[in-house]
Amino acid sequence: MNHSPETGGWNCAELYTNVNLGYGTYRWKVQGRIDHFDRNVVLGLFLYNGPDGSNEIDIEVAKWGENITQPKNLCYTVYPRNASGPHRVSGHKRFSLQGLYSTHRFTWAPNKVTFGSQHGFYNSPHMNQIFAYETPSTFHPAIPETLMPVHMNLWAFKGHSPINKKNVEVIIHEFAHIPA
C-alpha cells in the first residue's frame, strides 16, 4: 500500500482466485510487521462469495481505526451461509509478533471453522501459536457451504489514509489450500 504523488491518494492491493474452493485448510505465510500497522491499515485473508453479510470466512489484521493504546488487532470472523441466518461469529485478540514472519490459517469443515496464527513460518498448526479460535457449536447450522474464491487484500479502513503517512509492505511468501 503506497501513496501516489500523481493522485495524492493511496494505492491499495487485492488479489483473488478465479476459481471457487471448498472445505479444507487455507494457509498464508506472511512477512511484515503486521502487528505494527497504522490504525487505518487492514490486511484481509479470506473467502467471500456474498451477498454481503453471508458466505465469508475472514482473517483480518486491523485496528479498525481505533485510537487507543492496545486495540485488538487480529480478528477471525465467519458470516453465516445466508444473510437471514444468525449474526456472524468472531474471535479477536491483541497480538505482537516475535519478528517479521507469521503463519495464518483456518480449516473450514461442514460443522465448524477453526482458526490459528503463529509466530514464524509453519506447516503444522501446533507450534508457536499466537491465537486460536473455533466457531461455537451453536453456529454449526450456519457454517457456509458455498464454494468461494480466495481473496487477499491490503486496504485503507473507511478510505482513510494511514495517520503515520507511511507506505505499507506485506509479502505473502506462500498460500496453500489443502482440500478436505
C-alpha positions as CSV (number, residue, x, y, z in Angstrom):
1,M,0.0,0.0,0.0
2,N,1.6,3.2,-1.1
3,H,1.0,6.9,-1.5
4,S,0.6,8.1,-5.1
5,P,2.2,11.5,-5.7
6,E,0.3,11.8,-9.0
7,T,-3.2,11.4,-7.5
8,G,-2.4,12.4,-3.9
9,G,-4.3,9.2,-2.9
10,W,-3.3,5.8,-1.7
11,N,-2.9,2.7,-3.8
12,C,-4.3,-0.5,-2.2
13,A,-3.9,-4.1,-3.4
14,E,-6.3,-7.0,-3.8
15,L,-5.8,-10.4,-5.4
16,Y,-8.4,-13.2,-5.7
17,T,-8.6,-16.5,-7.3
18,N,-10.7,-17.1,-10.4
19,V,-11.8,-20.5,-9.1
20,N,-14.0,-21.3,-6.2
21,L,-12.6,-23.6,-3.5
22,G,-14.3,-25.6,-0.8
23,Y,-13.7,-27.3,2.5
24,G,-10.1,-27.7,3.7
25,T,-7.3,-25.8,5.2
26,Y,-6.2,-22.4,4.0
27,R,-2.8,-21.2,5.0
28,W,-0.8,-18.0,4.4
29,K,2.8,-17.4,5.3
30,V,3.2,-13.6,5.7
31,Q,6.3,-11.4,6.0
32,G,5.9,-7.9,7.6
33,R,5.3,-6.3,10.9
34,I,1.5,-6.6,10.6
35,D,1.2,-6.1,14.3
36,H,2.6,-2.6,13.9
37,F,0.0,-1.5,11.3
38,D,-1.3,2.1,11.4
39,R,-4.8,2.2,12.8
40,N,-6.2,2.7,9.2
41,V,-4.5,-0.2,7.5
42,V,-6.2,-3.6,7.0
43,L,-4.8,-6.9,5.8
44,G,-7.6,-9.4,4.7
45,L,-7.0,-13.1,4.1
46,F,-10.4,-14.5,3.3
47,L,-13.0,-16.4,1.4
48,Y,-16.0,-14.5,0.1
49,N,-18.8,-15.2,-2.3
50,G,-21.6,-12.9,-1.0
51,P,-24.0,-11.5,-0.8
52,D,-22.8,-9.1,1.9
53,G,-23.3,-10.4,5.4
54,S,-23.1,-14.1,4.3
55,N,-20.7,-16.7,2.9
56,E,-17.5,-15.2,4.2
57,I,-14.6,-16.6,6.3
58,D,-12.1,-13.9,7.4
59,I,-8.7,-13.5,8.9
60,E,-8.2,-9.7,9.3
61,V,-5.3,-7.8,10.8
62,A,-6.5,-4.3,11.7
63,K,-7.1,-1.8,14.4
64,W,-10.3,-0.7,12.7
65,G,-9.5,3.0,13.1
66,E,-9.3,2.6,16.9
67,N,-7.2,5.4,18.5
68,I,-6.4,3.5,21.7
69,T,-3.1,2.2,23.1
70,Q,-3.6,-1.5,22.8
71,P,-6.5,-2.3,20.4
72,K,-7.3,-5.8,19.4
73,N,-5.6,-6.2,16.0
74,L,-6.2,-9.9,14.9
75,C,-9.8,-10.9,14.0
76,Y,-11.3,-14.2,12.9
77,T,-14.8,-14.0,11.6
78,V,-17.4,-16.3,10.0
79,Y,-20.5,-15.0,8.4
80,P,-23.5,-17.3,8.1
81,R,-24.4,-19.2,4.9
82,N,-27.3,-16.8,4.4
83,A,-27.8,-13.2,5.4
84,S,-31.1,-14.0,7.1
85,G,-29.3,-16.5,9.4
86,P,-27.7,-15.8,12.8
87,H,-25.3,-12.9,13.3
88,R,-21.6,-13.5,12.4
89,V,-19.3,-15.0,15.0
90,S,-15.8,-13.7,15.7
91,G,-12.7,-14.1,17.9
92,H,-10.5,-11.1,18.5
93,K,-7.1,-10.6,20.1
94,R,-4.3,-8.1,20.6
95,F,-1.1,-9.6,19.3
96,S,2.6,-8.7,19.0
97,L,4.9,-10.6,16.7
98,Q,8.3,-12.0,17.6
99,G,9.8,-10.8,14.3
100,L,8.8,-10.4,10.7
101,Y,7.2,-13.8,9.9
102,S,3.8,-15.2,10.7
103,T,1.5,-18.0,9.5
104,H,-2.2,-17.7,9.5
105,R,-4.7,-20.4,8.7
106,F,-8.2,-21.7,9.0
107,T,-9.7,-25.1,8.4
108,W,-13.3,-25.0,7.0
109,A,-15.4,-28.1,7.6
110,P,-19.1,-28.7,7.3
111,N,-19.7,-28.3,11.0
112,K,-17.1,-25.7,12.1
113,V,-14.2,-23.3,11.2
114,T,-11.0,-23.5,13.2
115,F,-8.5,-20.6,13.0
116,G,-4.9,-20.2,14.1
117,S,-2.0,-17.8,13.8
118,Q,1.7,-18.5,14.6
119,H,4.9,-16.6,15.1
120,G,7.2,-17.8,12.1
121,F,6.5,-20.0,9.1
122,Y,5.0,-23.4,10.0
123,N,3.1,-26.1,8.1
124,S,1.9,-27.6,11.4
125,P,-0.7,-25.6,13.4
126,H,0.6,-26.7,16.8
127,M,3.8,-24.7,17.1
128,N,4.4,-21.2,18.5
129,Q,0.8,-20.2,18.5
130,I,-0.3,-16.6,18.8
131,F,-4.1,-17.2,18.8
132,A,-6.6,-19.9,18.0
133,Y,-10.4,-19.7,17.7
134,E,-13.2,-22.2,16.8
135,T,-16.7,-21.3,15.8
136,P,-19.2,-22.2,18.6
137,S,-21.2,-25.4,18.2
138,T,-24.4,-23.4,18.1
139,F,-23.2,-21.8,14.8
140,H,-22.9,-25.3,13.1
141,P,-26.2,-25.0,11.1
142,A,-25.0,-21.6,9.7
143,I,-21.5,-22.6,8.6
144,P,-21.1,-21.6,4.9
145,E,-21.3,-24.4,2.4
146,T,-20.9,-22.5,-0.9
147,L,-17.6,-22.8,-2.8
148,M,-15.8,-19.5,-2.7
149,P,-12.8,-17.6,-4.2
150,V,-9.9,-16.7,-2.0
151,H,-9.2,-13.0,-1.5
152,M,-6.1,-11.3,-0.2
153,N,-6.2,-7.5,0.2
154,L,-4.3,-4.6,1.9
155,W,-6.5,-1.6,2.2
156,A,-7.4,1.7,3.9
157,F,-10.1,1.4,6.6
158,K,-13.1,3.6,5.5
159,G,-10.9,5.1,2.8
160,H,-8.8,6.9,5.5
161,S,-5.1,7.3,4.7
162,P,-2.6,6.0,7.3
163,I,-2.2,8.5,10.1
164,N,1.5,8.0,10.0
165,K,1.6,8.6,6.2
166,K,4.0,5.6,5.8
167,N,3.8,3.1,2.9
168,V,3.0,-0.5,4.0
169,E,4.5,-3.6,2.6
170,V,3.3,-7.2,3.2
171,I,4.8,-10.1,1.4
172,I,2.8,-13.4,1.1
173,H,5.5,-16.0,0.8
174,E,3.1,-18.8,0.4
175,F,-0.6,-19.5,0.1
176,A,-1.8,-23.1,0.3
177,H,-5.2,-24.7,0.1
178,I,-5.2,-28.3,1.3
179,P,-8.6,-29.8,0.3
180,A,-10.5,-31.8,3.0
